[in-house]
Amino acid sequence: MAGGQERILRRRIKSIRSTQKITKAMELIAASQIVRAQGRIAAAKPYHQGMSRIVLETALGDPDAAGRLLGTPETIGKVAVLCVVADRGLCGGYNTSVFRATERLLAASDASGVETRLFSVGKKAQGYFRFRGQQVEQSFIGMSERPSFTQARDVAAAVVAPFIDGEVDQVMIVSTRFLSAGNQKVEARQLLPLVDPRGSEQKASHEDELGSRSTAPTDTEVKAGYTEFEPDAAILLETLGPRAAETEVFAALLEASASELTSRQRAMAAATDNAGELIKKYSRIMNRARQDTITTEIMEIVSGAEALRAGADEDEGGLVIETRV
């Protein structure tokens, strides 16, 4: 019985060691990719800031034309929601946190009588919303770990078209903000109309969400003087609006990618540590079982030896020796 238990524990320890090697490799791979993901975020930041500044300057040139493109709509009847998650799992609570925030947003919209249209990025969203019975109008996969601007343009085109055509009044995006390597935050924010940084309250809330990483230009950052637009500001805004939405989606995908890698690195590090603890636990149990086996075998040997010695003493005691002359 003890020998069978020892074999079972040996196989279990061997299996855990194999799993530990895999989780350690995934941890190292994710850790090496985090630096590159941060580099992509930093590289895209100047373009993002420049686009935001140009849109603001154009909107200030013609406030009437920027009415629907900039700010918050007064009445909302239909909303498009873009949910950004990962294509793979094994990244802790990364996907679950985004799903919960998306469901809260959908539930709040339904409670307010607002019709919602759901779009998703990431393979995990397909299975999740299918299980929940939530219809996804369009889903994008294969871009969560290393998104490109071309992919971000395809995603933006899917959610911008209904807004431009007047089918929805607002476009919301639910994703994970990458604030630092140790701080990521899931948030639902407005994608279209573009957030107006001229409002003091909106500006303060935006800075609170992003901290020192806020990229929205302020009134003081817009150069003073007269700006002449060619063509008219209204025509420029029709072109700049979708382009600005593309940059916002691309920035969200980059930050979501970095957040996913960070979550995966932490999850795999925890899994590696847990595997080590299990190996220690089962090794102690196996050693105890081995000691029990050895003790049992020694007792059997001692008992057999004692039985043989007792039998030999009985033979000597009953021996009859005859002497003949």
Number of C-alpha atoms within 10 A of each C-alpha: 7 16 13 10 13 20 12 12 19 16 11 16 21 12 12 19 17 12 15 21 13 14 23 18 16 19 23 13 14 21 16 13 18 19 14 13 22 18 14 18 20 13 11 15 16 12 13 19 15 15 21 24 21 16 24 25 19 21 21 17 18 15 16 12 19 23 13 18 25 20 18 17 14 7 8 15 15 19 22 25 25 27 24 29 30 25 19 15 14 18 20 17 14 25 25 15 16 23 22 13 17 24 14 13 17 21 14 12 17 12 10 11 12 14 15 19 19 21 22 23 23 21 20 19 25 20 11 14 16 11 10 8 9 14 13 17 11 15 18 20 16 14 19 23 21 16 19 14 16 11 19 22 18 14 23 22 15 16 26 25 13 17 21 16 9 11 13 21 21 27 23 20 23 24 30 27 23 24 17 14 14 10 10 19 17 20 16 19 14 16 23 29 22 23 20 21 20 15 12 11 10 14 18 12 11 18 15 12 15 14 12 9 14 13 17 20 21 16 14 7 9 13 10 8 6 7 11 10 14 8 8 13 23 18 12 16 22 14 11 19 20 22 18 23 24 24 22 21 24 24 22 21 29 30 23 28 29 31 31 30 27 27 23 25 27 19 20 23 19 16 19 23 15 14 20 15 12 16 21 13 12 17 17 12 15 21 13 14 19 16 13 14 16 13 12 13 12 12 12 12 12 12 12 12 12 12 11 11 11 11 11 11 10 10 9 9 8 8 8 6 5 5 4 3 2
